[in-house]
């Protein structure tokens, strides 16, 4: 009985999570513009999506800002983590407390404060201000991802490399970076995801004519969402699913190779 209840509960959770996405994917192939009338299977809205200059511009803005902001935030956050680790314990705790404030702060407060800062310093709200805003709120996520790996590695490997004659730069790139690579990648992916998903901060820091996918959806809600957004959401979901599948397969193969070499070494 307990096993049946567990299976039913799991099915309900999966339906709750994925049924809306499945519904969206199905209606992206509906020839009719109405969600309440099915008139046949068609790729019409996918063709319209690639012909819509406004949507293509929003897609470019979304992913260009996400990629650049994630890359810059990852570099700054990684270097900041190394600097924080070199501080005294009390100073570390104080800095990490400050780092956590933006994570707990309401997005609307962050968005308005950044907008006022840009205006106060004479910045014209445009693509660049959105990029700066996304870098700003992404850095704390990178620090939280990299710091645990740095603490796990410790200074022993770095100091050992220097004792063997490696320069500080060589020891950093060849010893420290490989050890914390997983934390860096996690921070980058988290920053990228947060940037793509963001609406509130983008809404307050963008200029006229600058749209991302989230702000475009918001503007279309007022007049009615076009099915091209269903098509776009389906494409994004499929791409994410493929990337996650590849990453999981690669991770499993890497784990199998590690186990193999470990067995050979124990041999």
Buried (B, 14 or more C-beta within 10 A) or exposed (E): EEEEEEEEEEEEEEEEEEEEEEEBBEBBBBBBBEEEEEEEEBEBBBEBBEEBEEBEBBBEBBBEBBBBBBBBBBBBBBEBBBEBBEEEEEEBEEBBEEBEEBEEEEBEEBBBBBBEBBEEEEBEBBBBBBBBBBBBBBBBBBBBBBBEBBEEBEEEBBEEBBEEEBEEEEBBEEBBEEBBEEBBEBBBBBBBBBBBEBBBBBBBBBBEEBBBBBBBBBEBEEEEBBBBBBBBBBBBBEEEEEEEEEEEEEEEEEEEEEEEEEEEEEE
